[in-house]
C-alpha cells in the first residue's frame, strides 16, 4: 500500500470513528479505530481514544489495556496517565488510580480532570478538607465549571458547614440550572440543615424530570418533618415502587402511618419486615412504639424486652421502655432501667431528668429538684 493511500485510509477511519462516537455507536467506532491502529506504528493518541470508547461501553479492563499501550508510547502525557487512572479506579484499584492522577498532575499541574478525580478520591476517603484544596485550584483554572462548585458544596456539607455549602450549590445551579444531580444534592443539604420547606421546593423541581427513589424518599422525609403526613406517605409509596427492596423506606413509611393514626397499616409493614429480619432491634423498637401509641402496653413491653435481649445496652430501647413503664405508673421497674441509662455517659442527663419526673409525680419535690439539677449539670 502506497503512503498516500495509507494516509487517506487513516484519515477516513478516524473521521468515521469520530462520527460513530458522536452518534453513540461505540462498537462501530471501535472497529474503525482498530483499523487505524492496525495501519499506524505510533498509535498513542489512537490507543487512548480506543480506551475511552471501551470505557464508554463499560469494558474497563479492555480500556485499561488500551491506556497502558498509550502510556507505553509516551509516559509523560498527562491525558494518557489520567485515563489510565480512571480505568484503574473503575476496576477497583483506587490507590493505584490516585498515584496515576498524581503523575498526571506532575506533568500538568493545571489539568482540571485530574484535580477533580483526585479530589473525588479524597472525598471517598473522608478527607474533605484536602479535597477542598484541590477543588479550589480547579476554580482558579475553570471558574465556570458547575461540577467543581457542586463538589465543594458536597465537601462543606459533609463537614457540616451548611451555610458555605449552600453558597456553592447555588453557584453550581446558577451555572447549570437543569442539572438534576446538583439540585438533588442541594435539596439533601437543605434537608440535613432542617430547612424542609426549601428542600421540598428544590426537590419538586426535579422529581418529574428524574423519577428517582432517592428524590421521592427525601421529599417524603421532609413532608413527614413538617407534619404533612399524607404527602409523606405518597412520597414513600412512590419511592418503594421504584425501589421495592429498600428497607429504610418501608420502615419510614410504617412510622409515618403510625403518626398519621393508621396503626394497622404501620404494624402490617413492621410485621412483614420483622419476619425477614427477626433480630433487627430497630424494628422491634418501632413495633413496640406503635403498640405503645395504641395503649397496648403488654405488646409494647414484650417487644422492648425482645430488643433488649439482643442489645442489652441499647439506649433508645432502654429510654423508650422507661417512658412506657412511666405511662403505666410502674415506677420501681422504670427506676431500675434509669440506673442502667445513667451508666451511659451521653444519656446520663436524660436518665436524671426521667428520674426527676418520677419523683415529681410521686410528690417528692425536693428529690425531683435535686435530679433536675443533676440533669442540667448544676451539681
Secondary structure, DSSP 8 states (H G I E B T S, - for coil): --HHHHHHHHHHHHHHHHHHHHTT-HHHHHHHHHHHHHT-S--HHHHHHHHHHHHHTT-HHHHHHHHHHHHHH-TT-HHHHHHHHHHHHHTT-HHHHHHHHHHHHHH-TT-HHHHHHHHHHHHHTT-HHHHHHHHHHHHHH-TT-HHHHHHHHHHHHHTT-HHHHHHHHHHHHHH-TT-HHHHHHHHHHHHHHT-HHHHHHHHHTTTTTS--HHHHHHHHHHHHHTT-HHHHHHHHHHHHHHSTT-HHHHHHHHHHHHHTT-HHHHHHHHHHHHHH-TT-HHHHHHHHHHHHHTT-HHHHHHHHHHHHHH-TT-HHHHHHHHHHHHHTT-HHHHHHHHHHHHTSGGGHHHHHHHHHHHHHHTT-HHHHHHHHHHHTT--
